[in-house]
Amino acid sequence: MSFQGRTVLVTGAGKGIGRATALHLASLGARIVALTRSPADLDDLAGRIDCTPVAVDLADAEATRDAVRSALPVDFVVNNAGTTSLESVLDVSSETFDHIHAVNTRAPLIVAQEYARDRIARGLTGAIVNVSSIASTVGFRDHAAYCASKGALDALTRVMANELGSRGIRVNAVNPVVTLTPMAVKAWSDPEKAGGMLARIPLGRFVEPDEVAAVIAFLLSDAAAMVNGVALPVDGGFLAV
């Protein structure tokens, strides 16, 4: 699998799955356009790989649109950036709900719009991978806004696949279980808390960021030329139980 001579735009590339994806794709020859909010994270990434760093707050719709337009053209897109807040249905505020949807659902739409318009205008095909979650189909307690945003992202992925597929642009989602980013390692370090989740995973462990990155690379590649509109669990069998 080679991405030599290809450019991939990755949102949320400064940390976690986004960073692992940027590093993995770069190892396969890709040049990365890295969008994330933290300039420090971008500086660190740029010191490791050939990338174009773009600092942007993806909760800002117009700033997101401007950032993507400035980065084009690119060959592929990975909509990875996401955020969450632990609040129940009874407690989640309108402001929190709107912010999470702005980052997790609206930003991927804006990025996809600008990318697809550019590819179509150039008469080129392409591929988009949206990083979703098993939370799109599982009602985890205290994740009301997050679960809703990922469910919406899966639905948006299906519509994109339908509408853009006829233009030669494939769109898929990956849906990881708990992924051991630095933040998740801290959040799930308590064996009592992690025990219930791990007991539902037949493979007996959480997923590593590099493992999600490898699936993303596959979905972008020609090896997945007839894969379009799927929400692919990367969950060790969690959803099978």
N, C-alpha and C positions, 0 to 999 in steps of 0.2 A: 504494500500500500504506500503510494507516494503522493505527496502534495507539492512536489517540486514545481516552482514557477507559479504556484497558486497563492492567493491572498485570502485570509479568513478573518472576518470581523468577529471578535468575541467580546460580548458585554460581561461586566463583572469579572474581568480578567485578572484583577488584582489579588483575589483570594480564592481558596477552596476549589470547587470544581472548575471554575473559570480559569484559574491560574494553572491547574493541572492540564486542562484542555489546551491552553495556549502553549505550554511547554511541550506537550505531546505532539501537537500538530507541527510545531517548529522543528521537532526532532525528525519529523517525516518530510521536512523540506519546505513547509509553508512559511510565508511571511505573515505576521500577525498584526492586525489593527486592534489594539487593546483599548476598550472603553471601560472606564471605572471611575468612581467618585474620588478616590484618594490619589493625589499626585505622588505621594511617597511610595505607594504600591506600584504605580506605573514606573517610577524611576528604578525600583528594584528589578522589575520584570525586564525593562529595557537594558539593564546591565547583564542580563542572562541570555536574551534571545534577540533576533532581528525583529523589531516591532515598531509600529507607529503608535505612540501613546496619546490617548485623548481623554482628558479629564472632563467628566460631565456627570451631573446629577440626573439620573434617569427618571426621577419623579417629576422633572420639569419637561413637559411635553415639547415645547418649542426648542429648548436647548438640546434635547435628544434628537429632534429632527435636523437641526442645524449641524450637530456633531456627525451624524451619519452622512449627511450630504457632503460634508467636508472630507470624509474618509473615502468616499466612493471614487473609482470603482473597486469592488472586491468580488471574489469568485464565490465565496460561501459566507454564511452567517450562522453564528451560534448565539442564540438568545439565552444567556445563562444568568444574568443578574437577577437577584431576588432578595426579598427581605421578609421578616415575619415579626409577630408580636404575640406573646402568650396572653390571650384574653378570651374569656368565655363568650358564648352567645349573649348572655345577659349583661356583660360588662364592656364589650367592644364598642368603642366610640365611632361616630361617623368619620371623624378625622383619621383615625387609625385605619379604618376599613378602606377609605379612599386612597390613603397613601400606599397601602400594600397593593391594591389593585393598580395604582399608577405605575409602580415599579414592576410588578410581577406579570401584569396582563397588558396594560396599555403600552408600555415601552416596547415589548416584543412586537406589538402590532405596528407601531410607528417605524421601528427598525426594518421590519419586513416590508412595509409599504415602500419605503425609499429604496431599499435594495431591489425589490421586484420591479419597480418602475424603471430603474436604471438598466437592469438586465433585459427587460422586454424591449426598451428603446434601442438597445444595442443588438437585439436579435440573438441573445445568448441564453443558454439554460443555466440552472443553478440548483442549490440545495440549502435548506434552512433546517437547523435543529433547535427546537425549543426545550430548554431544561425545565421539566415539570417535577412531579413528585408522586409517590404513591398516595400522598395526601389529597390528590385529586379525586380519589375514589373511596378513601377511608376517612371516616369522621372522627379524627383525633380530638380528644378533649382540649379545650383552651386554644384551639387553632381555627376559630371560626373564619376570620378574614383570610388566613393563609389557605385553608382548604378550599374556600370559595374561589380564591384567585387562581389556584392551580387547576381546579375543575374548569374554570373559564378558559384557561390557557389550553387545556386539552381540546375543548370544543373549538377554540379559535384555530388550533392546529388542523383539525379536520376540515374546517371551512377553507383555510389556506390551501390545504392539499387538493381540495376539490377545484377551487378557482384557479390556482396557480399551476396545478399539474398540467393542464391543457396548454400552458405556455412553456412547459419544459422545466418548471421549477418544483422540485420535490420538497415536501415539508413533513417532518416527523418530530415526535417528542421522545425524550427519555424520562423515565419516572423512577428515580432511585429511592431506596429505603434510606434510613439514616446513613449519612455519608460522613466519614471521619475527617472532616475539616478541623482545623484547630478549635473553632468555636464548638463544634459538635463533640469533640473529645472532652472538652470541659463540661458541656451540658450533660453528657451521658456517662461520665466517669463513675457515678454512683451505681454499684452493682445492683442495688435494689430497684432503682429506676430503670436500668437497662435490661434487667432480667425478663420482664414481661415481653418486651419487644424481641429480644434474642430468642425467647422460647418459641416465637411464631416464625422464625426464619430457619428453614430446614438446613441451610448450610452453616448455621450456628454463629454467624458473625455479621457485623455491619460492613458496608461497602467502602472501599478506599476511593479517593478522588480519581486516581489514575485509572481505576477500573471503569468508572463512568466516562472518562475521557476517551478510552479505547472504543467504547460503544459509539460515542459521538463521531469519532473519526470514521468508523465503519459506515454510519448513516450518511455522512457527507460524501463518501467515496463512491467510485463507479461500481464497487462490489455490491452496493445496495441500489443499483439502478432501477429496480422495480419495487422498491420499498417506499411507499408514499401514504401518509395519513395514519401512521401507527403511533400508539403511545406505548413505548417499549419499557416494561419494568426491568430495572436493574436492582433486584431485591432479594436475591438468594432464595426465592420461592415464597416470600412473605404472602403474596396475594394468592398463592395456590393452596394455602392452608385454611 
